[in-house]
Amino acid sequence: MNDATLLTIDGRIATITMNRPEVRNALTGTGVLEGLLEALDSIKDDPDLSVLVLTGAGSAFSAGGNLKDMRAGEDIFEGSARQIAESYRTSVLRLMRTVASLDLVTIASINGPAIGGGCDLALLCDLRLASSSARFGQPVVDLGLVPGDGGAWILPRIVGWQRASELIFTGRIVDAAEALEMGLIIDVVEPDHLAGRVDGLASMIGEKPPHALRLTKRLLRHARSVDFDAFLDMTAAFQAISHHTEEHRQAITSRSETQS
């Protein structure tokens, strides 16, 4: 694994840190994107893990695309329209698909600005907590581009169609307080307290029965795309599976002993 990302594991909690603070953890042209994919591939099917925390080193979560490379004509998205589309599909869009498809509960620990693709990456996590220095935005229209990393799909599902349209069309950057108000994040804390707040939440979730967590995560993911009847059929199937797990039997026994 390259040094553009750091992977640590503590019990059932994995933490991936984007580690290019000198370029605000830009995803492209820095090794960060490749490092994220490698780290995610190494943990996504690990049955001993339940939670993934994603964060950035330094003062930013992630600035998204690398503008320096774009100005120099060295961006990875060069060539014909077909070649550029293929580059997106096999790089940044592969990253977004991987994060969105994880059975692990994902927590974004947003230590600073999350802009463009960095914002999309944070929004694809299940839970988002931010420091008071965090900023969020989708200013890609200002660059003559469209939200190319999934933002136009996920943002309306979080803040509603009209608010998402306003943010995307204007490219406006919002601070942590406004992000909390519109539901982009679930909590804002001072920078020195962010890691502790995230650790507490991750530990609480990590203590839950792991099989039930993974199936519940799948249910929540599929709830975005299937109709209600199909969703209930899926729920019944997952519940039936859960009834036959050892962790369910142990939980019932433990709860019964506590209440007796």
VENJO-V225610 format. One record per pair of residues at least 24 apart in sequence whose C-alpha atoms are under 10 Angstrom apart, sorted by the first residue. I is the first residue (numbers start at 1). J is the second residue. D is the distance in whole Angstrom. If there is no record, write none. Layout:
I/J/D  I/J/D
//
This chain:
1/34/9  1/35/6  1/36/9  1/37/10  1/38/7  1/39/7  1/42/10  2/31/7  2/32/8  2/34/8  2/35/6  2/36/9  2/38/9  2/39/9  3/31/8  3/32/9  3/35/8  4/30/7  4/31/5  4/32/5  4/33/8  4/34/8  4/35/6  4/36/8  4/57/10  5/31/8  5/32/6  5/33/9  5/34/9  5/35/5  5/36/6  5/37/10  5/38/9  5/39/8  5/55/10  5/56/9  5/57/9  6/32/10  6/35/8  6/36/9  6/39/8  6/55/10  6/56/10  6/57/9  7/35/9  7/36/9  7/39/7  7/40/9  7/42/10  7/43/10  7/53/10  7/54/10  8/39/10  8/53/10  9/43/10  9/49/9  9/51/10  9/52/9  10/49/9  10/203/10  11/48/8  11/49/7  11/50/9  11/51/10  11/203/9  11/206/8  11/207/10  12/46/10  12/47/9  12/48/6  12/49/4  12/50/5  12/51/6  12/52/9  12/104/10  12/202/9  12/203/8  12/205/9  12/206/6  12/207/8  12/210/9  13/48/9  13/49/6  13/50/6  13/51/5  13/52/6  13/53/7  13/104/9  13/105/10  13/106/10  13/199/9  13/202/7  13/203/7  13/205/9  13/206/7  13/207/10  14/39/10  14/40/10  14/43/8  14/49/7  14/50/8  14/51/6  14/52/5  14/53/6  14/54/9  14/104/10  14/106/10  14/202/9  15/39/10  15/51/8  15/52/6  15/53/5  15/54/6  15/55/8  15/106/10  15/107/9  15/108/10  15/109/10  16/40/8  16/52/7  16/53/6  16/54/5  16/55/6  16/56/8  16/108/10  17/53/8  17/54/6  17/55/5  17/56/5  17/57/6  17/61/9  17/109/10  18/54/8  18/55/6  18/56/5  18/57/6  18/58/9  18/60/10  18/61/8  18/62/8  19/55/9  19/56/6  19/57/5  19/58/8  19/61/10  19/62/10  20/56/8  20/57/7  20/58/8  20/60/10  20/61/10  20/62/9  21/56/8  21/57/6  21/58/5  21/59/7  21/60/7  21/61/9  21/62/9  22/57/9  22/58/8  22/59/9  22/60/10  23/58/10  23/60/9  23/62/9  23/63/8  23/66/8  23/67/10  23/68/9  24/56/8  24/57/8  24/58/7  24/59/7  24/60/5  24/61/7  24/62/6  24/63/6  24/64/9  24/66/9  24/112/9  24/113/8  24/114/9  24/118/10  25/55/10  25/56/7  25/57/7  25/58/8  25/59/9  25/60/7  25/61/7  25/62/5  25/63/6  25/64/8  25/65/9  25/66/9  25/114/10  25/118/9  26/60/9  26/61/9  26/62/5  26/63/5  26/64/5  26/65/6  26/66/5  26/67/9  26/68/10  26/114/10  26/115/9  26/116/10  26/117/9  26/118/8  27/62/7  27/63/7  27/64/5  27/65/6  27/66/7  27/91/10  27/92/8  27/117/8  27/118/7  27/121/10  28/63/10  28/64/7  28/65/6  28/66/6  28/67/9  28/69/8  28/70/10  28/75/8  28/76/7  28/77/9  28/91/9  28/92/8  28/117/10  29/65/8  29/66/7  29/67/10  29/68/9  29/69/7  29/70/10  29/74/8  29/75/7  29/76/7  30/65/10  30/66/8  30/69/10  32/62/10  33/64/10  33/91/7  33/92/7  33/94/10  33/95/7  34/91/8  34/92/9  34/95/9  36/95/7  36/98/10  36/99/10  37/91/9  37/92/9  37/94/8  37/95/6  37/96/10  37/98/8  37/99/9  38/95/10  40/95/9  40/98/8  40/99/8  40/102/9  41/98/8  43/102/10  43/104/9  44/98/9  44/99/9  44/101/9  44/102/6  44/103/7  44/104/7  45/102/9  45/103/8  45/104/9  46/104/9  47/104/10  47/210/8  47/211/9  47/214/10  48/210/8  49/103/10  49/104/7  49/105/9  49/206/8  49/210/8  49/214/10  50/103/8  50/104/5  50/105/6  50/106/9  50/202/9  50/203/10  50/205/8  50/206/6  50/207/9  50/208/9  50/209/9  50/210/6  50/211/9  50/212/10  50/213/7  50/214/7  51/102/10  51/103/9  51/104/5  51/105/5  51/106/6  51/107/8  51/201/10  51/202/6  51/203/9  51/205/7  51/206/6  51/207/10  51/210/9  51/213/9  51/214/10  52/99/10  52/102/9  52/103/10  52/104/6  52/105/6  52/106/5  52/107/6  52/108/8  52/125/9  52/126/10  52/202/8  52/206/10  53/104/10  53/105/9  53/106/6  53/107/5  53/108/6  53/109/7  53/125/9  53/127/9  53/128/10  53/198/8  53/199/9  53/202/8  54/106/7  54/107/6  54/108/5  54/109/6  54/110/8  54/121/9  54/122/8  54/125/8  54/128/10  55/107/9  55/108/6  55/109/5  55/110/6  55/111/7  55/112/9  55/122/9  55/195/10  56/108/9  56/109/8  56/110/7  56/111/7  56/112/8  56/113/10  56/114/10  56/118/10  57/111/8  57/112/9  58/111/8  58/112/8  59/110/10  59/111/7  59/112/5  59/113/8  59/133/8  59/134/9  59/191/10  60/110/8  60/111/6  60/112/4  60/113/5  60/114/7  60/115/9  60/118/10  60/133/9  60/134/8  60/135/9  61/108/9  61/109/8  61/110/5  61/111/6  61/112/5  61/113/6  61/114/5  61/115/8  61/118/7  61/119/9  61/121/10  61/122/9  61/130/10  61/134/8  61/135/9  61/136/10  62/110/9  62/111/9  62/112/8  62/113/6  62/114/5  62/115/6  62/116/8  62/117/8  62/118/5  62/119/7  62/120/10  62/121/9  62/122/9  63/112/9  63/113/7  63/114/6  63/115/5  63/116/7  63/117/7  63/118/6  63/119/8  63/136/10  63/137/10  64/92/10  64/113/10  64/114/7  64/115/6  64/116/5  64/117/4  64/118/4  64/119/7  64/120/9  64/121/9  64/138/10  64/140/10  64/149/9  65/92/10  65/115/9  65/116/7  65/117/6  65/118/8  65/140/10  67/143/10  85/148/10  88/148/8  88/149/8  89/149/10  92/117/8  92/121/10  92/148/9  92/149/7  92/150/10  93/117/10  93/148/8  93/149/6  93/150/8  94/149/10  95/121/8  95/149/9  96/120/8  96/121/7  96/122/10  96/124/7  96/125/10  96/149/7  96/150/7  96/151/10  97/124/9  97/149/10  97/150/9  98/124/10  99/124/7  99/125/7  99/126/10  100/124/6  100/125/7  100/126/9  100/221/8  101/217/9  101/218/8  101/221/8  101/222/10  102/214/9  102/217/8  102/218/8  102/221/9  103/211/10  103/213/8  103/214/5  103/215/8  103/216/9  103/217/6  103/218/6  103/219/10  103/221/9  104/206/10  104/210/9  104/213/8  104/214/6  104/215/10  104/216/10  104/217/7  104/218/9  105/202/9  105/205/8  105/206/9  105/213/8  105/214/8  105/216/9  105/217/7  105/218/10  106/202/9  106/217/10  107/198/8  107/199/10  107/201/9  107/202/8  108/185/9  108/198/9  109/134/10  109/194/7  109/195/7  109/197/9  109/198/7  109/199/10  110/134/6  110/135/9  110/136/10  110/176/10  110/185/9  110/188/9  110/191/10  110/194/8  110/195/10  110/198/10  111/135/9  111/189/10  111/190/10  111/191/7  111/192/10  111/194/7  111/195/9  112/136/9  112/175/10  112/176/9  112/191/9  113/137/8  113/173/9  113/174/10  113/175/9  113/176/9  114/138/9  114/173/10  115/139/8  115/140/9  115/171/10  115/173/8  116/140/7  116/147/7  116/148/9  116/149/8  116/150/10  116/151/8  116/168/10  116/171/9  117/147/8  117/148/8  117/149/6  117/150/8  117/151/8  118/149/9  118/151/10  119/149/9  119/150/10  119/151/8  119/155/10  120/147/9  120/148/9  120/149/6  120/150/6  120/151/5  120/152/9  120/153/10  120/154/8  120/155/8  121/149/8  121/150/9  121/151/9  122/184/9  122/185/9  123/150/9  123/151/8  123/154/7  123/155/7  123/158/8  123/184/7  123/185/9  124/150/9  124/151/9  124/154/7  124/155/9  124/158/10  126/185/10  126/217/9  126/220/10  126/221/10  127/184/9  127/185/7  127/186/7  127/187/10  127/198/10  127/201/10  127/202/10  128/180/10  128/183/10  128/184/7  128/185/5  128/186/6  128/187/8  128/188/9  128/198/9  129/176/9  129/180/9  129/184/9  129/185/6  129/186/6  129/187/5  129/188/6  129/189/8  129/194/8  129/195/10  129/197/8  129/198/7  129/201/10  130/176/7  130/177/10  130/179/9  130/180/9  130/184/10  130/185/7  130/186/8  130/187/6  130/188/5  130/189/7  130/190/9  130/191/8  130/193/10  130/194/7  130/195/10  130/197/10  130/198/9  131/176/7  131/177/10  131/187/8  131/188/5  131/189/5  131/190/5  131/191/5  131/192/8  131/193/8  131/194/6  131/195/9  132/175/8  132/176/6  132/177/7  132/187/10  132/188/6  132/189/6  132/190/5  132/191/6  132/192/10  132/194/9  133/175/8  133/176/7  133/177/10  133/188/9  133/189/9  133/190/8  133/191/7  134/174/9  134/175/6  134/176/5  134/177/9  134/179/9  134/188/9  134/189/10  134/191/9  135/173/7  135/174/6  135/175/5  135/176/6  135/177/9  135/178/9  135/179/8  136/167/10  136/171/10  136/172/9  136/173/6  136/174/5  136/175/6  136/176/8  136/178/10  136/179/7  136/184/9  137/167/7  137/168/8  137/170/10  137/171/6  137/172/6  137/173/4  137/174/6  137/175/9  137/179/10  138/164/10  138/167/7  138/168/6  138/169/9  138/170/8  138/171/5  138/172/7  138/173/7  138/174/10  139/167/8  139/168/7  139/169/8  139/170/7  139/171/4  139/172/7  139/173/8  140/168/8  140/169/9  140/170/10  140/171/7  141/168/7  141/169/7  141/170/8  141/171/7  142/168/10  142/169/9  142/170/8  142/171/7  143/171/10  155/184/8  157/224/9  158/182/8  158/183/7  158/184/7  158/185/10  159/183/6  159/184/7  208/247/10  208/251/10  209/245/10  209/246/10  209/247/6  209/248/8  209/250/10  209/251/8  210/247/8  211/241/10  211/242/8  211/245/8  211/246/10  211/247/8  211/248/9  212/238/9  212/239/9  212/241/9  212/242/7  212/243/10  212/245/9  212/247/8  212/248/8  215/239/9  215/241/9  215/242/8
//
